[in-house]
């Protein structure tokens, strides 16, 4: 069984994304968050789908979902998602202080 785990920052990213998009439309915010979350099990099952981003952090991978990018690492159990960022953000700056957070929430798929 493949699992995915979200860091606290990734959980906060989801909340921030919803809040920002909901300013215009709660329905659009719900649809976007749903589209992002639906990718988690697929990535956990097929973790090598994502692009390698070793230049940012050893073992880091990324996968686009609409205008956002999921950043994760492959683990023995599946994947750990570190951040969910808009594709136009300064990714290097956002990930500069990235540290693995192993105490975050988990979900089974």
Gaussian input, Z-matrix of N, CA and C with variables (Angstrom, degrees):
# hf/3-21g

backbone

0 1
 N
 C     1     B1
 C     2     B2     1     A1
 N     3     B3     2     A2     1     D1
 C     4     B4     3     A3     2     D2
 C     5     B5     4     A4     3     D3
 N     6     B6     5     A5     4     D4
 C     7     B7     6     A6     5     D5
 C     8     B8     7     A7     6     D6
 N     9     B9     8     A8     7     D7
 C    10    B10     9     A9     8     D8
 C    11    B11    10    A10     9     D9
 N    12    B12    11    A11    10    D10
 C    13    B13    12    A12    11    D11
 C    14    B14    13    A13    12    D12
 N    15    B15    14    A14    13    D13
 C    16    B16    15    A15    14    D14
 C    17    B17    16    A16    15    D15
 N    18    B18    17    A17    16    D16
 C    19    B19    18    A18    17    D17
 C    20    B20    19    A19    18    D18
 N    21    B21    20    A20    19    D19
 C    22    B22    21    A21    20    D20
 C    23    B23    22    A22    21    D21
 N    24    B24    23    A23    22    D22
 C    25    B25    24    A24    23    D23
 C    26    B26    25    A25    24    D24
 N    27    B27    26    A26    25    D25
 C    28    B28    27    A27    26    D26
 C    29    B29    28    A28    27    D27
 N    30    B30    29    A29    28    D28
 C    31    B31    30    A30    29    D29
 C    32    B32    31    A31    30    D30
 N    33    B33    32    A32    31    D31
 C    34    B34    33    A33    32    D32
 C    35    B35    34    A34    33    D33
 N    36    B36    35    A35    34    D34
 C    37    B37    36    A36    35    D35
 C    38    B38    37    A37    36    D36
 N    39    B39    38    A38    37    D37
 C    40    B40    39    A39    38    D38
 C    41    B41    40    A40    39    D39
 N    42    B42    41    A41    40    D40
 C    43    B43    42    A42    41    D41
 C    44    B44    43    A43    42    D42
 N    45    B45    44    A44    43    D43
 C    46    B46    45    A45    44    D44
 C    47    B47    46    A46    45    D45
 N    48    B48    47    A47    46    D46
 C    49    B49    48    A48    47    D47
 C    50    B50    49    A49    48    D48
 N    51    B51    50    A50    49    D49
 C    52    B52    51    A51    50    D50
 C    53    B53    52    A52    51    D51
 N    54    B54    53    A53    52    D52
 C    55    B55    54    A54    53    D53
 C    56    B56    55    A55    54    D54
 N    57    B57    56    A56    55    D55
 C    58    B58    57    A57    56    D56
 C    59    B59    58    A58    57    D57
 N    60    B60    59    A59    58    D58
 C    61    B61    60    A60    59    D59
 C    62    B62    61    A61    60    D60
 N    63    B63    62    A62    61    D61
 C    64    B64    63    A63    62    D62
 C    65    B65    64    A64    63    D63
 N    66    B66    65    A65    64    D64
 C    67    B67    66    A66    65    D65
 C    68    B68    67    A67    66    D66
 N    69    B69    68    A68    67    D67
 C    70    B70    69    A69    68    D68
 C    71    B71    70    A70    69    D69
 N    72    B72    71    A71    70    D70
 C    73    B73    72    A72    71    D71
 C    74    B74    73    A73    72    D72
 N    75    B75    74    A74    73    D73
 C    76    B76    75    A75    74    D74
 C    77    B77    76    A76    75    D75
 N    78    B78    77    A77    76    D76
 C    79    B79    78    A78    77    D77
 C    80    B80    79    A79    78    D78
 N    81    B81    80    A80    79    D79
 C    82    B82    81    A81    80    D80
 C    83    B83    82    A82    81    D81
 N    84    B84    83    A83    82    D82
 C    85    B85    84    A84    83    D83
 C    86    B86    85    A85    84    D84
 N    87    B87    86    A86    85    D85
 C    88    B88    87    A87    86    D86
 C    89    B89    88    A88    87    D87
 N    90    B90    89    A89    88    D88
 C    91    B91    90    A90    89    D89
 C    92    B92    91    A91    90    D90
 N    93    B93    92    A92    91    D91
 C    94    B94    93    A93    92    D92
 C    95    B95    94    A94    93    D93
 N    96    B96    95    A95    94    D94
 C    97    B97    96    A96    95    D95
 C    98    B98    97    A97    96    D96
 N    99    B99    98    A98    97    D97
 C   100   B100    99    A99    98    D98
 C   101   B101   100   A100    99    D99
 N   102   B102   101   A101   100   D100
 C   103   B103   102   A102   101   D101
 C   104   B104   103   A103   102   D102
 N   105   B105   104   A104   103   D103
 C   106   B106   105   A105   104   D104
 C   107   B107   106   A106   105   D105
 N   108   B108   107   A107   106   D106
 C   109   B109   108   A108   107   D107
 C   110   B110   109   A109   108   D108
 N   111   B111   110   A110   109   D109
 C   112   B112   111   A111   110   D110
 C   113   B113   112   A112   111   D111
 N   114   B114   113   A113   112   D112
 C   115   B115   114   A114   113   D113
 C   116   B116   115   A115   114   D114
 N   117   B117   116   A116   115   D115
 C   118   B118   117   A117   116   D116
 C   119   B119   118   A118   117   D117
 N   120   B120   119   A119   118   D118
 C   121   B121   120   A120   119   D119
 C   122   B122   121   A121   120   D120
 N   123   B123   122   A122   121   D121
 C   124   B124   123   A123   122   D122
 C   125   B125   124   A124   123   D123
 N   126   B126   125   A125   124   D124
 C   127   B127   126   A126   125   D125
 C   128   B128   127   A127   126   D126
 N   129   B129   128   A128   127   D127
 C   130   B130   129   A129   128   D128
 C   131   B131   130   A130   129   D129
 N   132   B132   131   A131   130   D130
 C   133   B133   132   A132   131   D131
 C   134   B134   133   A133   132   D132
 N   135   B135   134   A134   133   D133
 C   136   B136   135   A135   134   D134
 C   137   B137   136   A136   135   D135
 N   138   B138   137   A137   136   D136
 C   139   B139   138   A138   137   D137
 C   140   B140   139   A139   138   D138
 N   141   B141   140   A140   139   D139
 C   142   B142   141   A141   140   D140
 C   143   B143   142   A142   141   D141
 N   144   B144   143   A143   142   D142
 C   145   B145   144   A144   143   D143
 C   146   B146   145   A145   144   D144
 N   147   B147   146   A146   145   D145
 C   148   B148   147   A147   146   D146
 C   149   B149   148   A148   147   D147
 N   150   B150   149   A149   148   D148
 C   151   B151   150   A150   149   D149
 C   152   B152   151   A151   150   D150
 N   153   B153   152   A152   151   D151
 C   154   B154   153   A153   152   D152
 C   155   B155   154   A154   153   D153
 N   156   B156   155   A155   154   D154
 C   157   B157   156   A156   155   D155
 C   158   B158   157   A157   156   D156
 N   159   B159   158   A158   157   D157
 C   160   B160   159   A159   158   D158
 C   161   B161   160   A160   159   D159
 N   162   B162   161   A161   160   D160
 C   163   B163   162   A162   161   D161
 C   164   B164   163   A163   162   D162
 N   165   B165   164   A164   163   D163
 C   166   B166   165   A165   164   D164
 C   167   B167   166   A166   165   D165
 N   168   B168   167   A167   166   D166
 C   169   B169   168   A168   167   D167
 C   170   B170   169   A169   168   D168
 N   171   B171   170   A170   169   D169
 C   172   B172   171   A171   170   D170
 C   173   B173   172   A172   171   D171
 N   174   B174   173   A173   172   D172
 C   175   B175   174   A174   173   D173
 C   176   B176   175   A175   174   D174
 N   177   B177   176   A176   175   D175
 C   178   B178   177   A177   176   D176
 C   179   B179   178   A178   177   D177
 N   180   B180   179   A179   178   D178
 C   181   B181   180   A180   179   D179
 C   182   B182   181   A181   180   D180
 N   183   B183   182   A182   181   D181
 C   184   B184   183   A183   182   D182
 C   185   B185   184   A184   183   D183
 N   186   B186   185   A185   184   D184
 C   187   B187   186   A186   185   D185
 C   188   B188   187   A187   186   D186
 N   189   B189   188   A188   187   D187
 C   190   B190   189   A189   188   D188
 C   191   B191   190   A190   189   D189
 N   192   B192   191   A191   190   D190
 C   193   B193   192   A192   191   D191
 C   194   B194   193   A193   192   D192
 N   195   B195   194   A194   193   D193
 C   196   B196   195   A195   194   D194
 C   197   B197   196   A196   195   D195
 N   198   B198   197   A197   196   D196
 C   199   B199   198   A198   197   D197
 C   200   B200   199   A199   198   D198
 N   201   B201   200   A200   199   D199
 C   202   B202   201   A201   200   D200
 C   203   B203   202   A202   201   D201
 N   204   B204   203   A203   202   D202
 C   205   B205   204   A204   203   D203
 C   206   B206   205   A205   204   D204
 N   207   B207   206   A206   205   D205
 C   208   B208   207   A207   206   D206
 C   209   B209   208   A208   207   D207
 N   210   B210   209   A209   208   D208
 C   211   B211   210   A210   209   D209
 C   212   B212   211   A211   210   D210
 N   213   B213   212   A212   211   D211
 C   214   B214   213   A213   212   D212
 C   215   B215   214   A214   213   D213
 N   216   B216   215   A215   214   D214
 C   217   B217   216   A216   215   D215
 C   218   B218   217   A217   216   D216
 N   219   B219   218   A218   217   D217
 C   220   B220   219   A219   218   D218
 C   221   B221   220   A220   219   D219
 N   222   B222   221   A221   220   D220
 C   223   B223   222   A222   221   D221
 C   224   B224   223   A223   222   D222
 N   225   B225   224   A224   223   D223
 C   226   B226   225   A225   224   D224
 C   227   B227   226   A226   225   D225
 N   228   B228   227   A227   226   D226
 C   229   B229   228   A228   227   D227
 C   230   B230   229   A229   228   D228
 N   231   B231   230   A230   229   D229
 C   232   B232   231   A231   230   D230
 C   233   B233   232   A232   231   D231
 N   234   B234   233   A233   232   D232
 C   235   B235   234   A234   233   D233
 C   236   B236   235   A235   234   D234
 N   237   B237   236   A236   235   D235
 C   238   B238   237   A237   236   D236
 C   239   B239   238   A238   237   D237
 N   240   B240   239   A239   238   D238
 C   241   B241   240   A240   239   D239
 C   242   B242   241   A241   240   D240
 N   243   B243   242   A242   241   D241
 C   244   B244   243   A243   242   D242
 C   245   B245   244   A244   243   D243
 N   246   B246   245   A245   244   D244
 C   247   B247   246   A246   245   D245
 C   248   B248   247   A247   246   D246
 N   249   B249   248   A248   247   D247
 C   250   B250   249   A249   248   D248
 C   251   B251   250   A250   249   D249
 N   252   B252   251   A251   250   D250
 C   253   B253   252   A252   251   D251
 C   254   B254   253   A253   252   D252
 N   255   B255   254   A254   253   D253
 C   256   B256   255   A255   254   D254
 C   257   B257   256   A256   255   D255
 N   258   B258   257   A257   256   D256
 C   259   B259   258   A258   257   D257
 C   260   B260   259   A259   258   D258
 N   261   B261   260   A260   259   D259
 C   262   B262   261   A261   260   D260
 C   263   B263   262   A262   261   D261
 N   264   B264   263   A263   262   D262
 C   265   B265   264   A264   263   D263
 C   266   B266   265   A265   264   D264
 N   267   B267   266   A266   265   D265
 C   268   B268   267   A267   266   D266
 C   269   B269   268   A268   267   D267
 N   270   B270   269   A269   268   D268
 C   271   B271   270   A270   269   D269
 C   272   B272   271   A271   270   D270
 N   273   B273   272   A272   271   D271
 C   274   B274   273   A273   272   D272
 C   275   B275   274   A274   273   D273
 N   276   B276   275   A275   274   D274
 C   277   B277   276   A276   275   D275
 C   278   B278   277   A277   276   D276
 N   279   B279   278   A278   277   D277
 C   280   B280   279   A279   278   D278
 C   281   B281   280   A280   279   D279
 N   282   B282   281   A281   280   D280
 C   283   B283   282   A282   281   D281
 C   284   B284   283   A283   282   D282
 N   285   B285   284   A284   283   D283
 C   286   B286   285   A285   284   D284
 C   287   B287   286   A286   285   D285
 N   288   B288   287   A287   286   D286
 C   289   B289   288   A288   287   D287
 C   290   B290   289   A289   288   D288
 N   291   B291   290   A290   289   D289
 C   292   B292   291   A291   290   D290
 C   293   B293   292   A292   291   D291
 N   294   B294   293   A293   292   D292
 C   295   B295   294   A294   293   D293
 C   296   B296   295   A295   294   D294
 N   297   B297   296   A296   295   D295
 C   298   B298   297   A297   296   D296
 C   299   B299   298   A298   297   D297
 N   300   B300   299   A299   298   D298
 C   301   B301   300   A300   299   D299
 C   302   B302   301   A301   300   D300
 N   303   B303   302   A302   301   D301
 C   304   B304   303   A303   302   D302
 C   305   B305   304   A304   303   D303
 N   306   B306   305   A305   304   D304
 C   307   B307   306   A306   305   D305
 C   308   B308   307   A307   306   D306
 N   309   B309   308   A308   307   D307
 C   310   B310   309   A309   308   D308
 C   311   B311   310   A310   309   D309
 N   312   B312   311   A311   310   D310
 C   313   B313   312   A312   311   D311
 C   314   B314   313   A313   312   D312
 N   315   B315   314   A314   313   D313
 C   316   B316   315   A315   314   D314
 C   317   B317   316   A316   315   D315
 N   318   B318   317   A317   316   D316
 C   319   B319   318   A318   317   D317
 C   320   B320   319   A319   318   D318
 N   321   B321   320   A320   319   D319
 C   322   B322   321   A321   320   D320
 C   323   B323   322   A322   321   D321
 N   324   B324   323   A323   322   D322
 C   325   B325   324   A324   323   D323
 C   326   B326   325   A325   324   D324

   B1=1.4486
   B2=1.5274
   B3=1.3017
   B4=1.4616
   B5=1.5201
   B6=1.3237
   B7=1.4584
   B8=1.5196
   B9=1.3191
   B10=1.4542
   B11=1.5183
   B12=1.3000
   B13=1.4552
   B14=1.5224
   B15=1.3215
   B16=1.4647
   B17=1.5171
   B18=1.3196
   B19=1.4632
   B20=1.5274
   B21=1.3050
   B22=1.4714
   B23=1.5238
   B24=1.3311
   B25=1.4675
   B26=1.5248
   B27=1.3298
   B28=1.4673
   B29=1.5247
   B30=1.3364
   B31=1.4648
   B32=1.5248
   B33=1.3312
   B34=1.4698
   B35=1.5244
   B36=1.3325
   B37=1.4682
   B38=1.5268
   B39=1.3330
   B40=1.4692
   B41=1.5226
   B42=1.3243
   B43=1.4672
   B44=1.5244
   B45=1.3256
   B46=1.4680
   B47=1.5286
   B48=1.3201
   B49=1.4667
   B50=1.5239
   B51=1.3377
   B52=1.4653
   B53=1.5274
   B54=1.3208
   B55=1.4648
   B56=1.5274
   B57=1.3175
   B58=1.4647
   B59=1.5316
   B60=1.3212
   B61=1.4646
   B62=1.5263
   B63=1.3275
   B64=1.4663
   B65=1.5236
   B66=1.3244
   B67=1.4660
   B68=1.5259
   B69=1.3156
   B70=1.4645
   B71=1.5262
   B72=1.3465
   B73=1.4644
   B74=1.5295
   B75=1.3271
   B76=1.4676
   B77=1.5224
   B78=1.3139
   B79=1.4629
   B80=1.5295
   B81=1.3221
   B82=1.4691
   B83=1.5238
   B84=1.3310
   B85=1.4678
   B86=1.5222
   B87=1.3329
   B88=1.4688
   B89=1.5251
   B90=1.3264
   B91=1.4708
   B92=1.5232
   B93=1.3246
   B94=1.4590
   B95=1.5237
   B96=1.3275
   B97=1.4675
   B98=1.5205
   B99=1.3295
   B100=1.4624
   B101=1.5294
   B102=1.3274
   B103=1.4719
   B104=1.5255
   B105=1.3255
   B106=1.4650
   B107=1.5251
   B108=1.3240
   B109=1.4683
   B110=1.5301
   B111=1.3302
   B112=1.4743
   B113=1.5210
   B114=1.3225
   B115=1.4680
   B116=1.5293
   B117=1.3105
   B118=1.4676
   B119=1.5253
   B120=1.3430
   B121=1.4715
   B122=1.5274
   B123=1.3361
   B124=1.4670
   B125=1.5224
   B126=1.3362
   B127=1.4635
   B128=1.5221
   B129=1.3218
   B130=1.4650
   B131=1.5268
   B132=1.3236
   B133=1.4635
   B134=1.5255
   B135=1.3212
   B136=1.4708
   B137=1.5330
   B138=1.3214
   B139=1.4685
   B140=1.5274
   B141=1.3130
   B142=1.4656
   B143=1.5262
   B144=1.3440
   B145=1.4676
   B146=1.5217
   B147=1.3174
   B148=1.4591
   B149=1.5206
   B150=1.3104
   B151=1.4673
   B152=1.5241
   B153=1.3162
   B154=1.4744
   B155=1.5186
   B156=1.3345
   B157=1.4686
   B158=1.5203
   B159=1.3351
   B160=1.4647
   B161=1.5260
   B162=1.3250
   B163=1.4534
   B164=1.5207
   B165=1.3248
   B166=1.4648
   B167=1.5205
   B168=1.3337
   B169=1.4603
   B170=1.5259
   B171=1.3099
   B172=1.4666
   B173=1.5313
   B174=1.3295
   B175=1.4572
   B176=1.5212
   B177=1.3196
   B178=1.4639
   B179=1.5246
   B180=1.3202
   B181=1.4598
   B182=1.5196
   B183=1.3222
   B184=1.4630
   B185=1.5177
   B186=1.3320
   B187=1.4583
   B188=1.5233
   B189=1.3439
   B190=1.4663
   B191=1.5256
   B192=1.3284
   B193=1.4616
   B194=1.5267
   B195=1.3034
   B196=1.4678
   B197=1.5257
   B198=1.3233
   B199=1.4726
   B200=1.5208
   B201=1.3191
   B202=1.4656
   B203=1.5234
   B204=1.3175
   B205=1.4582
   B206=1.5230
   B207=1.3346
   B208=1.4661
   B209=1.5193
   B210=1.3208
   B211=1.4586
   B212=1.5215
   B213=1.3369
   B214=1.4602
   B215=1.5192
   B216=1.3216
   B217=1.4615
   B218=1.5154
   B219=1.3143
   B220=1.4584
   B221=1.5224
   B222=1.3411
   B223=1.4615
   B224=1.5262
   B225=1.3139
   B226=1.4707
   B227=1.5212
   B228=1.3282
   B229=1.4640
   B230=1.5246
   B231=1.3256
   B232=1.4623
   B233=1.5132
   B234=1.3496
   B235=1.4652
   B236=1.5257
   B237=1.3264
   B238=1.4588
   B239=1.5226
   B240=1.3288
   B241=1.4604
   B242=1.5204
   B243=1.3444
   B244=1.4593
   B245=1.5173
   B246=1.3318
   B247=1.4650
   B248=1.5195
   B249=1.3427
   B250=1.4562
   B251=1.5236
   B252=1.3209
   B253=1.4615
   B254=1.5224
   B255=1.3199
   B256=1.4609
   B257=1.5261
   B258=1.3012
   B259=1.4549
   B260=1.5187
   B261=1.3199
   B262=1.4702
   B263=1.5254
   B264=1.3177
   B265=1.4658
   B266=1.5223
   B267=1.3150
   B268=1.4621
   B269=1.5318
   B270=1.3172
   B271=1.4616
   B272=1.5245
   B273=1.3156
   B274=1.4687
   B275=1.5177
   B276=1.3089
   B277=1.4603
   B278=1.5280
   B279=1.3225
   B280=1.4698
   B281=1.5291
   B282=1.3246
   B283=1.4627
   B284=1.5271
   B285=1.3169
   B286=1.4681
   B287=1.5206
   B288=1.3083
   B289=1.4671
   B290=1.5280
   B291=1.3170
   B292=1.4604
   B293=1.5131
   B294=1.3000
   B295=1.4572
   B296=1.5141
   B297=1.3244
   B298=1.4571
   B299=1.5171
   B300=1.3245
   B301=1.4604
   B302=1.5200
   B303=1.3101
   B304=1.4636
   B305=1.5140
   B306=1.3257
   B307=1.4602
   B308=1.5167
   B309=1.3171
   B310=1.4576
   B311=1.5209
   B312=1.3327
   B313=1.4534
   B314=1.5094
   B315=1.3346
   B316=1.4592
   B317=1.5120
   B318=1.3152
   B319=1.4498
   B320=1.5128
   B321=1.3255
   B322=1.4618
   B323=1.5066
   B324=1.3130
   B325=1.4559
   B326=1.4971
   A1=109.09
   A2=116.85
   A3=121.55
   A4=109.34
   A5=113.93
   A6=119.41
   A7=109.48
   A8=114.46
   A9=119.24
   A10=108.32
   A11=113.95
   A12=121.55
   A13=107.34
   A14=116.40
   A15=121.73
   A16=109.74
   A17=116.66
   A18=119.82
   A19=108.21
   A20=116.07
   A21=119.38
   A22=110.41
   A23=116.09
   A24=119.49
   A25=111.02
   A26=118.03
   A27=120.57
   A28=110.54
   A29=117.13
   A30=120.46
   A31=109.98
   A32=116.29
   A33=120.65
   A34=110.65
   A35=116.37
   A36=119.91
   A37=110.58
   A38=117.41
   A39=120.66
   A40=111.05
   A41=116.79
   A42=120.52
   A43=110.70
   A44=116.30
   A45=120.75
   A46=111.67
   A47=116.67
   A48=121.06
   A49=109.66
   A50=116.22
   A51=119.75
   A52=110.56
   A53=116.71
   A54=121.03
   A55=111.28
   A56=116.77
   A57=120.93
   A58=111.24
   A59=116.93
   A60=120.75
   A61=110.88
   A62=117.43
   A63=121.94
   A64=112.85
   A65=117.43
   A66=119.55
   A67=110.53
   A68=116.02
   A69=121.65
   A70=111.65
   A71=115.99
   A72=119.75
   A73=110.41
   A74=116.20
   A75=119.57
   A76=110.58
   A77=117.07
   A78=120.71
   A79=110.40
   A80=117.20
   A81=120.82
   A82=110.55
   A83=116.69
   A84=120.76
   A85=110.25
   A86=116.40
   A87=120.28
   A88=111.09
   A89=116.82
   A90=120.97
   A91=111.20
   A92=117.34
   A93=120.82
   A94=111.06
   A95=116.76
   A96=120.14
   A97=109.86
   A98=117.02
   A99=120.77
   A100=110.75
   A101=117.44
   A102=121.14
   A103=111.03
   A104=116.61
   A105=120.69
   A106=110.22
   A107=116.88
   A108=121.34
   A109=111.32
   A110=117.44
   A111=120.21
   A112=112.40
   A113=118.18
   A114=121.45
   A115=112.41
   A116=118.39
   A117=120.88
   A118=112.80
   A119=119.87
   A120=119.28
   A121=113.21
   A122=116.65
   A123=119.65
   A124=110.35
   A125=116.86
   A126=120.13
   A127=111.30
   A128=117.14
   A129=120.08
   A130=110.55
   A131=116.63
   A132=121.37
   A133=111.95
   A134=116.70
   A135=122.81
   A136=109.34
   A137=117.94
   A138=120.85
   A139=114.90
   A140=117.41
   A141=118.90
   A142=112.59
   A143=117.15
   A144=120.95
   A145=110.73
   A146=116.04
   A147=120.51
   A148=113.00
   A149=114.68
   A150=122.51
   A151=109.80
   A152=116.58
   A153=121.13
   A154=109.11
   A155=116.00
   A156=121.76
   A157=110.34
   A158=116.25
   A159=121.29
   A160=112.60
   A161=117.85
   A162=120.93
   A163=112.96
   A164=116.05
   A165=120.83
   A166=111.29
   A167=115.84
   A168=122.08
   A169=107.26
   A170=116.73
   A171=121.51
   A172=110.69
   A173=115.60
   A174=121.35
   A175=114.59
   A176=117.33
   A177=121.05
   A178=110.12
   A179=115.56
   A180=122.70
   A181=108.29
   A182=115.42
   A183=119.62
   A184=109.56
   A185=114.39
   A186=120.41
   A187=108.08
   A188=117.84
   A189=119.96
   A190=112.44
   A191=114.71
   A192=122.26
   A193=106.00
   A194=115.87
   A195=122.09
   A196=108.59
   A197=119.15
   A198=121.58
   A199=112.75
   A200=117.16
   A201=122.01
   A202=111.20
   A203=115.05
   A204=121.23
   A205=108.17
   A206=115.66
   A207=121.76
   A208=107.96
   A209=117.34
   A210=122.57
   A211=107.79
   A212=116.00
   A213=120.02
   A214=111.16
   A215=114.21
   A216=122.35
   A217=108.67
   A218=114.95
   A219=120.89
   A220=108.03
   A221=116.21
   A222=122.14
   A223=108.68
   A224=117.09
   A225=120.54
   A226=111.12
   A227=116.86
   A228=121.61
   A229=113.48
   A230=118.28
   A231=121.84
   A232=110.01
   A233=116.52
   A234=120.62
   A235=110.73
   A236=115.01
   A237=121.97
   A238=106.55
   A239=116.08
   A240=122.22
   A241=107.88
   A242=115.76
   A243=120.97
   A244=113.04
   A245=116.79
   A246=120.56
   A247=109.62
   A248=115.03
   A249=123.25
   A250=105.09
   A251=116.64
   A252=121.78
   A253=111.66
   A254=115.91
   A255=120.39
   A256=107.79
   A257=116.69
   A258=121.77
   A259=115.04
   A260=117.98
   A261=120.88
   A262=113.08
   A263=116.80
   A264=119.42
   A265=109.43
   A266=116.02
   A267=121.80
   A268=106.70
   A269=115.77
   A270=122.18
   A271=111.30
   A272=117.52
   A273=120.06
   A274=111.15
   A275=117.01
   A276=121.26
   A277=110.82
   A278=116.33
   A279=120.79
   A280=112.02
   A281=116.53
   A282=120.43
   A283=113.12
   A284=117.86
   A285=121.58
   A286=112.71
   A287=117.13
   A288=119.90
   A289=111.79
   A290=116.52
   A291=120.83
   A292=111.41
   A293=115.65
   A294=122.65
   A295=107.46
   A296=118.43
   A297=120.12
   A298=110.90
   A299=116.16
   A300=123.15
   A301=107.13
   A302=116.24
   A303=119.96
   A304=112.60
   A305=118.19
   A306=119.98
   A307=112.01
   A308=117.77
   A309=121.82
   A310=111.07
   A311=115.08
   A312=121.26
   A313=111.77
   A314=116.11
   A315=121.75
   A316=109.81
   A317=115.30
   A318=122.80
   A319=108.15
   A320=116.27
   A321=121.75
   A322=108.51
   A323=114.74
   A324=119.02
   A325=109.52
   D1=129.20
   D2=178.32
   D3=-90.06
   D4=139.59
   D5=-178.17
   D6=-123.25
   D7=159.13
   D8=171.75
   D9=-130.27
   D10=148.10
   D11=-179.41
   D12=-130.54
   D13=135.80
   D14=177.31
   D15=-103.54
   D16=134.14
   D17=172.28
   D18=-70.97
   D19=163.43
   D20=175.86
   D21=-58.54
   D22=-38.88
   D23=-179.60
   D24=-65.79
   D25=-38.55
   D26=177.49
   D27=-64.64
   D28=-39.33
   D29=175.95
   D30=-61.66
   D31=-42.50
   D32=178.26
   D33=-65.93
   D34=-38.60
   D35=177.10
   D36=-58.00
   D37=-44.15
   D38=178.91
   D39=-60.65
   D40=-44.09
   D41=178.52
   D42=-62.37
   D43=-44.13
   D44=-179.49
   D45=-64.41
   D46=-40.64
   D47=178.41
   D48=-61.70
   D49=-47.42
   D50=-179.08
   D51=-60.94
   D52=-46.53
   D53=-178.64
   D54=-60.08
   D55=-43.90
   D56=-179.00
   D57=-64.74
   D58=-50.04
   D59=-177.27
   D60=-68.40
   D61=-34.80
   D62=-178.52
   D63=-65.94
   D64=-17.76
   D65=175.59
   D66=-59.81
   D67=-31.29
   D68=177.90
   D69=-95.70
   D70=-40.16
   D71=-176.42
   D72=-163.15
   D73=117.27
   D74=176.57
   D75=-65.53
   D76=-34.72
   D77=178.86
   D78=-63.50
   D79=-42.84
   D80=177.92
   D81=-65.98
   D82=-38.35
   D83=178.54
   D84=-63.39
   D85=-44.86
   D86=178.46
   D87=-61.19
   D88=-43.30
   D89=-178.88
   D90=-64.98
   D91=-40.51
   D92=179.98
   D93=-66.05
   D94=-47.74
   D95=179.52
   D96=-61.21
   D97=-40.46
   D98=178.07
   D99=-61.67
   D100=-42.93
   D101=179.15
   D102=-62.62
   D103=-40.47
   D104=179.08
   D105=-66.26
   D106=-49.67
   D107=-176.62
   D108=-63.83
   D109=-34.59
   D110=178.94
   D111=-62.90
   D112=-21.52
   D113=178.82
   D114=-77.14
   D115=-24.96
   D116=-174.87
   D117=-55.79
   D118=-52.61
   D119=-179.40
   D120=-62.41
   D121=-38.08
   D122=-179.87
   D123=-64.96
   D124=-42.88
   D125=177.88
   D126=-66.06
   D127=-36.34
   D128=178.38
   D129=-65.13
   D130=-35.71
   D131=179.52
   D132=-77.66
   D133=-37.70
   D134=-179.15
   D135=-125.47
   D136=67.31
   D137=-171.21
   D138=-65.78
   D139=-20.94
   D140=-178.09
   D141=-83.41
   D142=4.93
   D143=175.04
   D144=-63.60
   D145=-33.13
   D146=-175.65
   D147=-74.19
   D148=156.76
   D149=178.88
   D150=-76.22
   D151=134.91
   D152=176.59
   D153=-67.07
   D154=136.81
   D155=179.83
   D156=-130.25
   D157=43.62
   D158=-177.53
   D159=-58.61
   D160=-24.97
   D161=177.93
   D162=-65.69
   D163=-24.19
   D164=177.58
   D165=-90.08
   D166=-42.72
   D167=-179.66
   D168=-164.04
   D169=131.56
   D170=-178.10
   D171=-53.72
   D172=127.06
   D173=177.24
   D174=83.35
   D175=-0.61
   D176=-178.09
   D177=-77.54
   D178=142.67
   D179=175.56
   D180=-130.31
   D181=159.88
   D182=177.25
   D183=-135.08
   D184=153.03
   D185=178.88
   D186=-146.52
   D187=126.54
   D188=-178.07
   D189=-80.68
   D190=142.60
   D191=171.70
   D192=-137.34
   D193=109.28
   D194=-174.93
   D195=54.59
   D196=-124.84
   D197=-178.90
   D198=-89.26
   D199=3.48
   D200=-174.62
   D201=-110.56
   D202=162.55
   D203=179.92
   D204=-130.20
   D205=127.64
   D206=175.32
   D207=-89.43
   D208=132.52
   D209=176.68
   D210=-114.04
   D211=126.19
   D212=-173.53
   D213=-150.45
   D214=167.51
   D215=172.49
   D216=-124.76
   D217=149.56
   D218=174.86
   D219=-80.59
   D220=133.60
   D221=176.89
   D222=-120.06
   D223=173.86
   D224=177.82
   D225=-61.41
   D226=-32.94
   D227=-176.40
   D228=-89.69
   D229=-16.80
   D230=-175.86
   D231=158.55
   D232=-108.96
   D233=178.69
   D234=-140.08
   D235=155.74
   D236=170.48
   D237=-118.72
   D238=121.11
   D239=-179.39
   D240=-92.87
   D241=121.25
   D242=-176.38
   D243=-92.71
   D244=-45.54
   D245=-176.13
   D246=-144.56
   D247=156.14
   D248=172.95
   D249=-132.50
   D250=105.81
   D251=-171.13
   D252=-122.70
   D253=149.04
   D254=174.09
   D255=-65.80
   D256=140.01
   D257=-176.52
   D258=-61.62
   D259=-19.61
   D260=-179.81
   D261=-91.92
   D262=-2.32
   D263=178.28
   D264=-72.46
   D265=163.21
   D266=175.39
   D267=-78.04
   D268=89.94
   D269=-172.82
   D270=-59.26
   D271=-46.39
   D272=-178.77
   D273=-58.63
   D274=-43.59
   D275=179.53
   D276=-65.15
   D277=-43.80
   D278=-179.10
   D279=-64.04
   D280=-34.02
   D281=-176.19
   D282=-95.24
   D283=-2.36
   D284=-175.99
   D285=-56.55
   D286=-37.15
   D287=-177.65
   D288=-104.42
   D289=19.62
   D290=-177.35
   D291=-65.81
   D292=125.33
   D293=174.82
   D294=-127.38
   D295=139.03
   D296=176.90
   D297=-57.82
   D298=135.13
   D299=179.49
   D300=-116.98
   D301=101.40
   D302=-175.48
   D303=-91.35
   D304=2.10
   D305=-178.10
   D306=-102.41
   D307=17.16
   D308=-176.41
   D309=-84.30
   D310=175.80
   D311=179.91
   D312=-69.80
   D313=154.70
   D314=-179.23
   D315=-125.45
   D316=157.62
   D317=173.44
   D318=-141.13
   D319=144.72
   D320=175.67
   D321=-96.32
   D322=150.35
   D323=175.29
   D324=-128.63

